[in-house]
Amino acid sequence: MRKLAALAACFALAGSLVAHDITLTWNPASGDVAGYRVYYAPVGQSLTNVWLVGVTNLTTITNLVSATNLQYRFSCVAFDGAGVESDPSLELITVITPHAVKNPRFVGRSSQSFMLTWTPSDEADAATYRITYGTVMPWTTNTVTVAHPANTVTISGGLVQGTDYYFDFTVVNGAGVESLPKYQLREKLLPGGLPDLSVDVLVH
């Protein structure tokens, strides 16, 4: 069978589905492929754990540990009908991140503030949501933190009209691990309005 030359360059994190799981994908191998094996272990240990995959290039590995001081190593091989393995892919090394928020969006906007909301993460041990914002894409450096399960925030103060603001959303779990950012939102403040209308009543 052919070696996994394409797979070696494309083994990647595809996203998490449920708590403390990781979904991985790779370019499929060609030839007499009967399935794939993903070998994995915490960094510093031998790749003794084996996750058996059928003839597909996507799999979810479950029951991993999410912690700031723990990274996992993953490597994938294809095998043929006789069980002979290809060369392994390049290793992917990552922490197990919590799940991102869903559907972040604007629900209010004025000349001085933005109001945003999102669907809470389904992460079992989500602790806080971190909303970062700024005026330079893709970097967002100002931070607002909201405790789970709240799902709205109003951002005001120091904002400049006529400027594009970019917003990122992440989840931090109880172990202090932060998710990957959800896709970035962009918006401007509303233009400033007329001064408040006032009425003088003259009594004759």
KOLBA-311447 format. One record per atom (N, C-alpha, C): atom name; residue number from 1; residue in one letter; x negated, z negated, y. Coordinates in steps of 0.1 Angstrom, whole numbers, plus 5000, padded with zeros to 4 digits. Example, Ala and Ser with C-alpha at 12.3 -4.5 7.8 and 13.67 -1.06 7.14 Angstrom:
REM KOLBA-311447
a  k  r  px  pz  py
N  1  a  4868  4922  4943
CA  1  a  4877  4922  4955
C  1  a  4868  4922  4967
N  2  s  4872  4929  4978
CA  2  s  4863  4929  4989
C  2  s  4871  4921  5000
//
This chain:
REM KOLBA-311447
a  k  r  px  pz  py
N  1  m  4992  5000  4988
CA  1  m  5000  5000  5000
C  1  m  4991  5000  5012
N  2  r  4997  5004  5024
CA  2  r  4989  5004  5036
C  2  r  4988  4990  5042
N  3  k  4977  4988  5049
CA  3  k  4975  4975  5056
C  3  k  4983  4974  5068
N  4  l  4985  4962  5073
CA  4  l  4993  4959  5084
C  4  l  4986  4961  5098
N  5  a  4981  4973  5100
CA  5  a  4974  4975  5113
C  5  a  4983  4974  5125
N  6  a  4995  4979  5124
CA  6  a  5004  4979  5135
C  6  a  5009  4964  5137
N  7  l  5012  4958  5126
CA  7  l  5017  4944  5126
C  7  l  5008  4935  5133
N  8  a  4995  4937  5130
CA  8  a  4985  4928  5136
C  8  a  4985  4927  5151
N  9  a  4989  4938  5157
CA  9  a  4989  4938  5172
C  9  a  5002  4934  5178
N  10  c  5013  4932  5170
CA  10  c  5026  4931  5175
C  10  c  5033  4919  5170
N  11  f  5027  4910  5162
CA  11  f  5033  4898  5158
C  11  f  5036  4889  5170
N  12  a  5048  4885  5172
CA  12  a  5052  4879  5184
C  12  a  5063  4869  5183
N  13  l  5064  4860  5193
CA  13  l  5076  4851  5194
C  13  l  5088  4859  5199
N  14  a  5099  4858  5192
CA  14  a  5111  4865  5196
C  14  a  5121  4856  5202
N  15  g  5120  4843  5200
CA  15  g  5129  4834  5206
C  15  g  5134  4823  5196
N  16  s  5139  4812  5201
CA  16  s  5144  4802  5193
C  16  s  5159  4803  5191
N  17  l  5164  4799  5179
CA  17  l  5178  4800  5177
C  17  l  5185  4786  5177
N  18  v  5179  4777  5169
CA  18  v  5185  4763  5169
C  18  v  5173  4754  5170
N  19  a  5176  4741  5171
CA  19  a  5166  4731  5175
C  19  a  5154  4731  5165
N  20  h  5142  4732  5171
CA  20  h  5130  4730  5163
C  20  h  5128  4741  5153
N  21  d  5133  4753  5156
CA  21  d  5131  4765  5148
C  21  d  5124  4775  5157
N  22  i  5118  4785  5151
CA  22  i  5111  4796  5159
C  22  i  5114  4809  5152
N  23  t  5118  4819  5160
CA  23  t  5120  4832  5155
C  23  t  5109  4842  5158
N  24  l  5104  4848  5148
CA  24  l  5092  4857  5149
C  24  l  5096  4871  5145
N  25  t  5089  4881  5151
CA  25  t  5091  4895  5148
C  25  t  5077  4902  5147
N  26  w  5077  4913  5141
CA  26  w  5065  4921  5139
C  26  w  5069  4936  5137
N  27  n  5059  4945  5139
CA  27  n  5061  4959  5135
C  27  n  5061  4960  5119
N  28  p  5071  4966  5114
CA  28  p  5071  4967  5099
C  28  p  5059  4975  5094
N  29  a  5054  4971  5082
CA  29  a  5044  4978  5075
C  29  a  5050  4990  5068
N  30  s  5042  5000  5065
CA  30  s  5046  5012  5058
C  30  s  5041  5012  5044
N  31  g  5047  5020  5035
CA  31  g  5042  5020  5021
C  31  g  5052  5012  5012
N  32  d  5046  5008  5001
CA  32  d  5054  5001  4991
C  32  d  5056  4986  4994
N  33  v  5065  4984  5004
CA  33  v  5066  4970  5009
C  33  v  5078  4963  5002
N  34  a  5076  4952  4995
CA  34  a  5086  4945  4988
C  34  a  5091  4933  4997
N  35  g  5083  4929  5007
CA  35  g  5087  4918  5015
C  35  g  5075  4913  5023
N  36  y  5077  4902  5030
CA  36  y  5067  4896  5039
C  36  y  5066  4881  5036
N  37  r  5054  4876  5039
CA  37  r  5052  4862  5038
C  37  r  5046  4857  5052
N  38  v  5052  4847  5058
CA  38  v  5046  4841  5070
C  38  v  5039  4828  5065
N  39  y  5026  4827  5068
CA  39  y  5019  4815  5065
C  39  y  5017  4807  5078
N  40  y  5020  4794  5078
CA  40  y  5019  4786  5090
C  40  y  5015  4772  5087
N  41  a  5010  4765  5098
CA  41  a  5006  4751  5098
C  41  a  5003  4747  5112
N  42  p  5003  4734  5114
CA  42  p  4998  4729  5127
C  42  p  4983  4733  5129
N  43  v  4980  4736  5142
CA  43  v  4966  4739  5145
C  43  v  4956  4728  5140
N  44  g  4945  4732  5134
CA  44  g  4936  4723  5128
C  44  g  4938  4721  5113
N  45  q  4949  4727  5107
CA  45  q  4952  4726  5093
C  45  q  4952  4740  5087
N  46  s  4950  4740  5074
CA  46  s  4950  4753  5066
C  46  s  4964  4758  5066
N  47  l  4965  4771  5065
CA  47  l  4978  4778  5064
C  47  l  4984  4777  5050
N  48  t  4989  4765  5047
CA  48  t  4994  4763  5034
C  48  t  5009  4764  5032
N  49  n  5016  4764  5044
CA  49  n  5031  4766  5043
C  49  n  5034  4781  5042
N  50  v  5043  4784  5034
CA  50  v  5047  4798  5032
C  50  v  5062  4800  5034
N  51  w  5065  4810  5043
CA  51  w  5079  4813  5045
C  51  w  5081  4828  5040
N  52  l  5090  4829  5030
CA  52  l  5092  4842  5023
C  52  l  5103  4850  5031
N  53  v  5100  4862  5033
CA  53  v  5109  4871  5041
C  53  v  5111  4883  5032
N  54  g  5123  4889  5033
CA  54  g  5126  4901  5026
C  54  g  5121  4913  5034
N  55  v  5127  4925  5031
CA  55  v  5122  4937  5038
C  55  v  5129  4938  5052
N  56  t  5124  4930  5061
CA  56  t  5129  4929  5075
C  56  t  5117  4925  5083
N  57  n  5117  4928  5096
CA  57  n  5106  4924  5105
C  57  n  5111  4913  5114
N  58  l  5120  4905  5110
CA  58  l  5125  4894  5118
C  58  l  5128  4882  5110
N  59  t  5123  4870  5113
CA  59  t  5127  4858  5105
C  59  t  5127  4846  5114
N  60  t  5134  4835  5110
CA  60  t  5135  4823  5117
C  60  t  5130  4812  5108
N  61  i  5119  4805  5112
CA  61  i  5113  4794  5105
C  61  i  5119  4781  5110
N  62  t  5124  4772  5101
CA  62  t  5131  4760  5105
C  62  t  5123  4748  5103
N  63  n  5129  4737  5109
CA  63  n  5124  4723  5106
C  63  n  5109  4721  5111
N  64  l  5106  4726  5123
CA  64  l  5093  4724  5129
C  64  l  5094  4713  5139
N  65  v  5083  4708  5144
CA  65  v  5082  4697  5153
C  65  v  5079  4702  5167
N  66  s  5087  4698  5177
CA  66  s  5084  4701  5191
C  66  s  5078  4690  5198
N  67  a  5065  4691  5202
CA  67  a  5058  4681  5209
C  67  a  5047  4687  5217
N  68  t  5044  4681  5229
CA  68  t  5034  4686  5238
C  68  t  5020  4687  5232
N  69  n  5017  4678  5222
CA  69  n  5004  4678  5217
C  69  n  5003  4685  5203
N  70  l  5013  4693  5200
CA  70  l  5013  4699  5186
C  70  l  5015  4714  5188
N  71  q  5006  4722  5183
CA  71  q  5007  4737  5183
C  71  q  5007  4741  5168
N  72  y  5014  4752  5165
CA  72  y  5015  4758  5152
C  72  y  5007  4771  5152
N  73  r  5001  4774  5140
CA  73  r  4995  4787  5138
C  73  r  5005  4795  5128
N  74  f  5007  4808  5131
CA  74  f  5015  4817  5123
C  74  f  5007  4830  5120
N  75  s  5008  4834  5107
CA  75  s  5002  4847  5103
C  75  s  5011  4853  5093
N  76  c  5012  4866  5093
CA  76  c  5021  4873  5085
C  76  c  5013  4884  5076
N  77  v  5018  4885  5064
CA  77  v  5013  4896  5055
C  77  v  5025  4903  5048
N  78  a  5023  4915  5045
CA  78  a  5032  4922  5036
C  78  a  5028  4922  5022
N  79  f  5037  4923  5013
CA  79  f  5033  4924  4998
C  79  f  5041  4935  4992
N  80  d  5035  4941  4981
CA  80  d  5041  4951  4974
C  80  d  5048  4946  4962
N  81  g  5054  4955  4953
CA  81  g  5061  4951  4942
C  81  g  5054  4943  4932
N  82  a  5041  4944  4932
CA  82  a  5032  4937  4923
C  82  a  5028  4924  4929
N  83  g  5032  4921  4941
CA  83  g  5028  4909  4948
C  83  g  5015  4909  4955
N  84  v  5009  4921  4955
CA  84  v  4996  4922  4962
C  84  v  4998  4922  4977
N  85  e  4990  4914  4984
CA  85  e  4992  4912  4998
C  85  e  4983  4921  5006
N  86  s  4988  4925  5018
CA  86  s  4980  4932  5028
C  86  s  4971  4923  5035
N  87  d  4962  4928  5044
CA  87  d  4955  4920  5053
C  87  d  4964  4912  5062
N  88  p  4961  4900  5066
CA  88  p  4970  4892  5075
C  88  p  4970  4898  5089
N  89  s  4981  4895  5096
CA  89  s  4982  4898  5110
C  89  s  4973  4889  5118
N  90  l  4971  4893  5131
CA  90  l  4965  4883  5140
C  90  l  4973  4871  5141
N  91  e  4967  4859  5143
CA  91  e  4975  4847  5144
C  91  e  4982  4845  5157
N  92  l  4994  4840  5156
CA  92  l  5001  4836  5168
C  92  l  5000  4820  5169
N  93  i  4997  4815  5180
CA  93  i  4995  4801  5182
C  93  i  5005  4797  5193
N  94  t  5014  4787  5191
CA  94  t  5023  4783  5201
C  94  t  5029  4769  5198
N  95  v  5033  4762  5209
CA  95  v  5042  4750  5207
C  95  v  5056  4755  5203
N  96  i  5064  4746  5198
CA  96  i  5078  4749  5195
C  96  i  5086  4745  5207
N  97  t  5090  4755  5215
CA  97  t  5097  4752  5227
C  97  t  5112  4750  5225
N  98  p  5118  4742  5234
CA  98  p  5133  4741  5234
C  98  p  5140  4754  5238
N  99  h  5153  4754  5236
CA  99  h  5161  4766  5239
C  99  h  5164  4767  5254
N  100  a  5163  4779  5259
CA  100  a  5166  4781  5273
C  100  a  5181  4779  5276
N  101  v  5184  4778  5289
CA  101  v  5198  4778  5294
C  101  v  5203  4792  5291
N  102  k  5217  4793  5292
CA  102  k  5223  4805  5291
C  102  k  5231  4808  5304
N  103  n  5232  4821  5307
CA  103  n  5240  4826  5318
C  103  n  5238  4819  5332
N  104  p  5226  4817  5336
CA  104  p  5224  4812  5350
C  104  p  5230  4821  5360
N  105  r  5236  4816  5371
CA  105  r  5243  4824  5381
C  105  r  5245  4817  5394
N  106  f  5248  4824  5404
CA  106  f  5252  4818  5417
C  106  f  5267  4816  5417
N  107  v  5271  4804  5422
CA  107  v  5285  4801  5424
C  107  v  5289  4798  5438
N  108  g  5279  4797  5447
CA  108  g  5281  4794  5461
C  108  g  5269  4798  5469
N  109  r  5271  4802  5481
CA  109  r  5260  4806  5490
C  109  r  5265  4804  5504
N  110  s  5256  4798  5513
CA  110  s  5259  4797  5527
C  110  s  5247  4801  5535
N  111  s  5248  4799  5548
CA  111  s  5236  4802  5556
C  111  s  5225  4792  5555
N  112  q  5227  4781  5547
CA  112  q  5217  4771  5546
C  112  q  5214  4766  5531
N  113  s  5222  4771  5522
CA  113  s  5220  4766  5508
C  113  s  5225  4776  5498
N  114  f  5220  4773  5485
CA  114  f  5225  4781  5474
C  114  f  5231  4770  5464
N  115  m  5242  4774  5457
CA  115  m  5247  4766  5446
C  115  m  5246  4774  5433
N  116  l  5240  4769  5423
CA  116  l  5238  4776  5410
C  116  l  5243  4768  5399
N  117  t  5247  4775  5388
CA  117  t  5252  4769  5376
C  117  t  5247  4777  5364
N  118  w  5248  4771  5352
CA  118  w  5244  4777  5340
C  118  w  5251  4771  5328
N  119  t  5251  4777  5317
CA  119  t  5256  4771  5305
C  119  t  5245  4763  5298
N  120  p  5248  4750  5296
CA  120  p  5238  4741  5291
C  120  p  5231  4746  5278
N  121  s  5219  4742  5276
CA  121  s  5211  4746  5264
C  121  s  5218  4739  5252
N  122  d  5217  4746  5240
CA  122  d  5222  4740  5228
C  122  d  5211  4732  5221
N  123  e  5200  4730  5228
CA  123  e  5189  4722  5222
C  123  e  5194  4708  5219
N  124  a  5191  4703  5207
CA  124  a  5196  4690  5203
C  124  a  5191  4679  5211
N  125  d  5178  4680  5216
CA  125  d  5173  4669  5224
C  125  d  5169  4673  5238
N  126  a  5177  4682  5244
CA  126  a  5175  4686  5258
C  126  a  5176  4673  5267
N  127  a  5166  4672  5276
CA  127  a  5166  4660  5285
C  127  a  5169  4664  5299
N  128  t  5162  4674  5304
CA  128  t  5164  4678  5318
C  128  t  5163  4693  5319
N  129  y  5169  4698  5330
CA  129  y  5168  4712  5334
C  129  y  5159  4712  5347
N  130  r  5150  4722  5347
CA  130  r  5141  4724  5358
C  130  r  5144  4737  5365
N  131  i  5148  4737  5377
CA  131  i  5150  4749  5385
C  131  i  5139  4751  5395
N  132  t  5131  4761  5394
CA  132  t  5120  4764  5403
C  132  t  5124  4776  5411
N  133  y  5120  4776  5424
CA  133  y  5123  4787  5433
C  133  y  5112  4789  5443
N  134  g  5112  4801  5448
CA  134  g  5102  4805  5458
C  134  g  5105  4818  5464
N  135  t  5096  4823  5472
CA  135  t  5098  4836  5479
C  135  t  5089  4847  5474
N  136  v  5081  4844  5464
CA  136  v  5071  4854  5459
C  136  v  5074  4856  5444
N  137  m  5078  4869  5441
CA  137  m  5081  4872  5427
C  137  m  5068  4875  5420
N  138  p  5065  4870  5407
CA  138  p  5074  4862  5399
C  138  p  5072  4847  5401
N  139  w  5064  4843  5410
CA  139  w  5060  4829  5411
C  139  w  5070  4820  5418
N  140  t  5074  4810  5412
CA  140  t  5084  4800  5419
C  140  t  5078  4786  5418
N  141  t  5075  4780  5429
CA  141  t  5067  4768  5430
C  141  t  5075  4756  5434
N  142  n  5086  4757  5441
CA  142  n  5094  4746  5445
C  142  n  5103  4742  5433
N  143  t  5104  4729  5431
CA  143  t  5111  4724  5418
C  143  t  5122  4714  5421
N  144  v  5134  4716  5415
CA  144  v  5145  4707  5415
C  144  v  5148  4703  5400
N  145  t  5149  4691  5397
CA  145  t  5152  4686  5383
C  145  t  5166  4680  5382
N  146  v  5173  4684  5372
CA  146  v  5187  4679  5369
C  146  v  5187  4674  5355
N  147  a  5193  4662  5353
CA  147  a  5194  4656  5340
C  147  a  5205  4663  5332
N  148  h  5202  4665  5319
CA  148  h  5212  4671  5310
C  148  h  5222  4660  5308
N  149  p  5235  4663  5307
CA  149  p  5241  4677  5305
C  149  p  5246  4683  5318
N  150  a  5243  4678  5330
CA  150  a  5247  4685  5342
C  150  a  5243  4699  5342
N  151  n  5251  4708  5348
CA  151  n  5248  4722  5348
C  151  n  5251  4729  5362
N  152  t  5250  4721  5373
CA  152  t  5250  4727  5386
C  152  t  5240  4721  5395
N  153  v  5236  4728  5405
CA  153  v  5226  4722  5415
C  153  v  5228  4730  5428
N  154  t  5227  4722  5439
CA  154  t  5227  4728  5452
C  154  t  5213  4727  5458
N  155  i  5208  4738  5463
CA  155  i  5194  4738  5468
C  155  i  5195  4741  5483
N  156  s  5190  4732  5492
CA  156  s  5191  4734  5506
C  156  s  5178  4727  5512
N  157  g  5176  4730  5525
CA  157  g  5165  4724  5532
C  157  g  5153  4733  5532
N  158  g  5148  4737  5543
CA  158  g  5136  4744  5544
C  158  g  5137  4759  5540
N  159  l  5150  4764  5538
CA  159  l  5152  4777  5534
C  159  l  5152  4786  5547
N  160  v  5148  4799  5545
CA  160  v  5147  4808  5556
C  160  v  5157  4820  5554
N  161  q  5165  4822  5564
CA  161  q  5174  4833  5564
C  161  q  5167  4847  5564
N  162  g  5172  4856  5557
CA  162  g  5167  4870  5556
C  162  g  5155  4871  5546
N  163  t  5152  4861  5539
CA  163  t  5142  4861  5529
C  163  t  5147  4861  5515
N  164  d  5141  4869  5506
CA  164  d  5145  4869  5492
C  164  d  5140  4856  5485
N  165  y  5149  4849  5478
CA  165  y  5145  4838  5470
C  165  y  5147  4841  5455
N  166  y  5137  4836  5447
CA  166  y  5137  4839  5433
C  166  y  5138  4825  5426
N  167  f  5147  4825  5415
CA  167  f  5150  4812  5408
C  167  f  5147  4814  5393
N  168  d  5140  4804  5387
CA  168  d  5138  4804  5373
C  168  d  5144  4791  5368
N  169  f  5148  4791  5355
CA  169  f  5155  4780  5348
C  169  f  5148  4777  5335
N  170  t  5144  4764  5333
CA  170  t  5138  4760  5321
C  170  t  5145  4747  5316
N  171  v  5143  4744  5303
CA  171  v  5148  4732  5297
C  171  v  5136  4723  5293
N  172  v  5136  4710  5295
CA  172  v  5126  4701  5290
C  172  v  5132  4692  5280
N  173  n  5126  4691  5268
CA  173  n  5133  4683  5258
C  173  n  5127  4668  5258
N  174  g  5132  4660  5249
CA  174  g  5128  4646  5250
C  174  g  5113  4644  5247
N  175  a  5107  4653  5241
CA  175  a  5092  4652  5238
C  175  a  5084  4657  5250
N  176  g  5090  4662  5260
CA  176  g  5083  4667  5272
C  176  g  5079  4682  5271
N  177  v  5084  4689  5261
CA  177  v  5081  4704  5259
C  177  v  5090  4712  5268
N  178  e  5085  4721  5275
CA  178  e  5094  4730  5284
C  178  e  5096  4743  5277
N  179  s  5108  4748  5279
CA  179  s  5112  4761  5273
C  179  s  5105  4772  5281
N  180  l  5106  4784  5276
CA  180  l  5103  4796  5284
C  180  l  5113  4798  5295
N  181  p  5109  4804  5306
CA  181  p  5119  4806  5317
C  181  p  5130  4815  5313
N  182  k  5142  4813  5317
CA  182  k  5153  4822  5316
C  182  k  5151  4833  5327
N  183  y  5157  4845  5325
CA  183  y  5154  4856  5334
C  183  y  5157  4851  5349
N  184  q  5149  4857  5358
CA  184  q  5149  4853  5372
C  184  q  5160  4859  5380
N  185  l  5166  4850  5388
CA  185  l  5177  4854  5397
C  185  l  5170  4856  5411
N  186  r  5177  4865  5419
CA  186  r  5172  4867  5433
C  186  r  5184  4868  5442
N  187  e  5183  4862  5454
CA  187  e  5194  4862  5464
C  187  e  5188  4858  5477
N  188  k  5196  4862  5488
CA  188  k  5193  4858  5502
C  188  k  5204  4848  5506
N  189  l  5201  4840  5516
CA  189  l  5211  4832  5523
C  189  l  5221  4841  5530
N  190  l  5233  4836  5532
CA  190  l  5242  4843  5541
C  190  l  5237  4843  5555
N  191  p  5241  4853  5563
CA  191  p  5237  4853  5577
C  191  p  5243  4842  5584
N  192  g  5237  4837  5595
CA  192  g  5243  4826  5603
C  192  g  5255  4831  5610
N  193  g  5265  4822  5611
CA  193  g  5278  4826  5617
C  193  g  5278  4822  5632
N  194  l  5289  4824  5638
CA  194  l  5292  4820  5652
C  194  l  5292  4805  5653
N  195  p  5289  4799  5665
CA  195  p  5291  4785  5666
C  195  p  5305  4781  5663
N  196  d  5307  4768  5659
CA  196  d  5320  4763  5656
C  196  d  5330  4766  5668
N  197  l  5342  4771  5664
CA  197  l  5352  4773  5674
C  197  l  5357  4760  5680
N  198  s  5358  4759  5693
CA  198  s  5363  4746  5699
C  198  s  5374  4750  5709
N  199  v  5383  4742  5711
CA  199  v  5395  4744  5720
C  199  v  5396  4733  5730
N  200  d  5396  4736  5742
CA  200  d  5399  4726  5753
C  200  d  5414  4727  5757
N  201  v  5420  4716  5756
CA  201  v  5435  4715  5760
C  201  v  5436  4710  5774
N  202  l  5442  4717  5783
CA  202  l  5444  4713  5796
C  202  l  5458  4708  5798
N  203  v  5460  4696  5803
CA  203  v  5473  4690  5804
C  203  v  5477  4690  5819
N  204  h  5488  4697  5823
CA  204  h  5492  4698  5837
C  204  h  5502  4687  5840
//
